[in-house]
Amino acid sequence: MIYKFIDTNGSEISVNSISSLQSLVDSETIKKTTKVKPGLRGQWTTAANIIELVFPESEYDETEEILDSAVDIKSFITNHQQTEDVTEEEDKEDAIEEEKTEDVTEEEDKEDVIEEEKTEDVTEEEDKEDVIEEEKLNNEKIQTIKDIENLDFEIENKEWIKSKK
């Protein structure tokens, strides 16, 4: 589809596709307020009303730029000195807080080591109990096997005795 737009000089310019129009938006040749006409018989509208176009968001407002340039030198220097004083105080507070955090971290590390040792002791005891339990089960299995063998032997003996009679 052909798109027409009016540039900053008032000239009517035609492009052959929406992608060409988008590249002009990306290069900031076409702004949101630029008049655009989709197709040969379309109505003139602003570029912002065309759904297919994606406009880049500006990093800062133009009003911020105006406000920044309006700041006088005296207030800038005064604010800068106050900021340095506040920064020094914050640095001291941060250093104190870091020392406290390091102390707490060391205590937590000690507690973690003690807890790990307790856990290891409990784990060793559980392992010993597991080994003892496994030995008991194995002994029971062995005894059961022996009992079965004895029963088989007794049955065989009874059969042998019967066969001899």
C-alpha positions in Angstrom: 0.0 0.0 0.0 1.2 3.5 -0.8 1.6 6.0 2.1 1.9 9.7 1.7 3.1 12.1 4.3 3.9 15.8 4.6 7.5 16.5 5.7 8.7 19.5 7.7 9.1 21.6 4.6 5.5 21.0 3.6 6.3 18.7 0.7 4.1 15.7 0.0 6.2 12.5 -0.1 5.1 9.0 -1.1 6.5 5.7 0.1 5.6 2.2 -1.2 5.2 0.2 2.0 4.6 0.3 5.8 8.1 -0.8 6.4 9.5 2.2 4.5 7.2 4.4 6.6 8.5 2.6 9.8 12.1 3.2 8.8 11.3 7.0 8.4 9.8 6.8 11.9 12.9 5.1 13.2 15.1 7.8 11.7 12.8 10.4 13.3 11.9 11.9 9.9 8.3 11.2 10.7 7.1 12.1 14.2 3.8 11.3 15.9 2.3 14.6 14.8 3.3 14.2 11.1 0.3 14.1 8.7 0.1 10.7 6.9 -2.4 9.5 4.3 -2.7 5.7 3.9 -3.5 4.7 0.4 -4.5 7.0 -2.5 -8.1 7.5 -1.3 -7.4 7.5 2.4 -8.0 10.4 4.8 -5.2 12.5 6.2 -4.4 11.6 9.8 -1.5 11.9 12.2 1.2 9.2 12.2 0.3 8.3 15.8 -3.1 7.0 14.6 -1.6 4.4 12.3 -1.6 1.2 14.3 1.3 -0.5 12.4 3.8 2.2 13.3 5.9 1.9 16.4 7.4 5.0 17.8 10.6 5.0 19.8 10.2 6.2 23.4 12.3 9.2 24.2 14.9 8.7 27.0 13.9 12.0 28.7 11.3 14.7 28.4 12.0 18.0 26.7 10.7 19.7 29.8 13.4 18.2 31.9 16.0 19.6 29.5 14.4 23.1 29.8 14.3 22.8 33.6 17.9 21.6 33.8 19.1 24.6 31.8 17.1 27.0 34.0 19.0 26.1 37.2 21.3 28.9 38.3 24.9 28.4 39.2 24.7 29.4 42.8 22.0 26.8 43.6 23.9 24.2 41.7 27.1 24.8 43.7 25.2 24.9 47.0 23.4 21.7 46.2 26.7 20.0 45.2 28.3 20.9 48.5 25.3 19.7 50.5 25.4 16.5 48.5 29.1 15.9 49.4 28.4 16.4 53.1 25.5 14.0 53.0 27.6 11.5 51.0 30.4 11.6 53.7 27.8 10.9 56.4 26.2 8.1 54.5 29.7 6.6 53.8 30.4 6.6 57.6 27.0 5.0 58.3 27.6 2.5 55.6 31.0 1.5 57.0 29.4 1.0 60.5 26.6 -1.0 59.0 29.1 -3.2 57.1 31.0 -3.9 60.3 27.8 -4.9 62.0 26.9 -7.1 59.1 30.3 -8.7 59.1 30.0 -9.5 62.8 26.6 -10.9 62.3 27.8 -12.9 59.3 30.7 -14.4 61.4 28.4 -15.4 64.2 26.0 -17.0 61.6 29.0 -18.8 60.1 30.0 -20.2 63.5 26.4 -21.2 64.2 26.3 -22.9 60.8 29.5 -24.8 61.5 28.1 -26.0 64.9 24.8 -27.0 63.3 26.7 -28.9 60.6 28.8 -30.8 63.2 25.6 -31.7 65.0 24.0 -32.8 61.8 27.1 -34.9 61.0 27.0 -36.5 64.4 23.3 -37.3 64.0 23.9 -38.6 60.5 26.7 -40.9 61.8 24.5 -42.2 64.5 21.7 -42.9 62.0 24.2 -44.6 59.7 25.3 -46.8 62.6 21.7 -47.6 63.5 21.0 -48.4 59.8 24.0 -50.8 59.7 22.9 -52.5 62.9 19.4 -52.9 61.6 20.6 -54.3 58.3 22.8 -56.9 60.1 19.7 -57.9 62.2 17.7 -58.4 59.0 20.5 -60.3 57.4 20.8 -62.6 60.4 17.0 -63.2 60.4 17.2 -64.1 56.7 20.0 -66.5 57.3 18.1 -68.1 60.2 15.0 -68.4 58.0 17.1 -70.1 55.3 18.6 -72.5 57.9 15.1 -73.3 59.2 13.9 -74.1 55.7 16.9 -76.3 55.1 16.3 -78.2 58.3 12.6 -78.7 57.4 13.6 -80.0 54.0 16.1 -82.3 55.6 13.5 -83.6 58.1 11.0 -84.2 55.3 13.6 -86.1 53.3 14.5 -88.2 56.3 10.9 -89.0 56.9 10.5 -90.0 53.3 13.6 -92.1 53.4 12.5 -93.8 56.6 9.1 -94.5 55.0 10.7 -95.9 51.9 12.8 -98.3 54.0 9.7 -99.8 55.8 
